[in-house]
Amino acid sequence: MVNNMKPGFFTIISAQFFSSLADNALLIAAIAVLIEIAAPEWMRPLLKLFFTISYVLLAPFVGPFSDSMPKGRVMFLTNNIKIVGCLLFFFNIHPLAAYAIVGFGAASYAPAKYGILTELLPPEKLVLANGWLESTTVVSILLGTLLGGLLITDTVSSKILSLNLIKFLNISTPAESSIFIISMIYFFAAILNLFIPKTGAEYKRSSLNPFLLIKKFINCNIILWKDKVGQISLSVTTLFWGAGATLQFIVLQWAEINLNMDLDQAAMLQGIVSVGIIIGSFLAAKYVSLFNALKVLPLGVFLGLVIPLMTMSFDLGSATFLLILIGALGGFFVVPMNALLQHRGYVTLSAGQSIAVQNFNENLNVLFMLGLYSLLLFFRVNISTIVFGFGAFLGLTMLIVIIKYQRNKLKYDLNKLIGDKRSALLQDKC
């Protein structure tokens, strides 16, 4: 099946890999910058919050922008915005503000990287394509997290700082040297974007009036949330990405407290979750079809029950096994949900608009959950209490989603909706 993928698919995958690799390495480097300037601990989760806020604020506009030109060009332009965000770290801009600019680029990039899959491939290949994209993204999260931790170590950073080019640029700290290397990775990803083929997809040109765009975006949200398949898959992906973003920081603090690890070591342990997601994504791509996607929902409840076991782990061996299990469960149930949501979004809206709606909802939940987590840290809530509450919230919310799915199943032919192949290109749905 891999050999049947259309030309350009693996160029897209490669470009996404390096861009995501840099995103995740930069998070660790940005945390290192906060440590260097002695910023309070509760500010660390705010990095992700500032990164994510663009996904919410720009949501009405990035969909039409993504559909306004070939998506390879969109990905090239938005990757360059990420490079600008990296460079701001060197001009005494607060790390939160600089990282927010990188988030601005990422938010503009996202509808194109997912939307191009629906333009390039038929619906029956979307689970496999998403398995590839999510697996590659998760590998980049793993390697990016490890790279970020490696770049800030004394051994590696001292070698980078000894380079003549680094001395010439007046780069003097481990965090700054790592950000310079990361900006070079973004540059390479931008070059790869230039080789992404045009799909020939064309959409009705949207108005540039911001009020009309916001009104249209609200209507798009309503359409996807009212869709009896879309609302289930959107609920799951919204919950998963909010939980996943929060879990990144929970693992860092948990590793520091339960396993006595420094940031560079904890970053490497954080990458263990990504190994599990890779395993789960691969298994989902191999064994779950688009029509069977909704059958994986109970795994979300089970994941909520497994997470509190983190509080009972105080050694590296048990921690590694548990984090791989958590990642595998998450990867196995989110990949089919992503594919299903993209298909329904493409049928009911358009490639760019549907991904923009998805990103808006997912990242609104990221803002909520990270904001809540920062608040809990500010009030010095015990990490074990946070982990238990996090797992309970996840399990209970997934149970509510399953109940909603069962009710929809009794009233509607969901298989017929999943099999709908109407082209959104011919319609102006919202």
Secondary structure by P-SEA (a helix, b strand, c coil): cccccccaaaaaaaaaaaaaaaaaaaaaaaaaaaaaacccccaaaaaaaaacaaaaaacccaaaaaacccaaaaaaaaaaaaaaaaaaccccccaaaaaaaaaaaaaaaaaaaaaaaaacccccaaaaaaaaaaaaaaaaaaaaaaaaaaaacaaaaaaaaacaaaaaaccccaaaaaaaaaaaaaaaaaaaaaaccccccccccccccaaaaaaaaaaaaaaaaacaaaaaaaaaaaaaaaaaaaaaaaaaaaaaacccccaaaaaaaaaaaaaaaaaaaaaaaccccccccccccaaaaaaaaacccccccccaaaaaaaaaaaaaaaaacaaaaaaaaaaaaaaaccaaaaaaaaaaaaaaaaaaaaaaaaaaaaacccaaaaaaaaaaaaaaaaaaaaaaaaaaaaccaaaaaaaccccccccccc
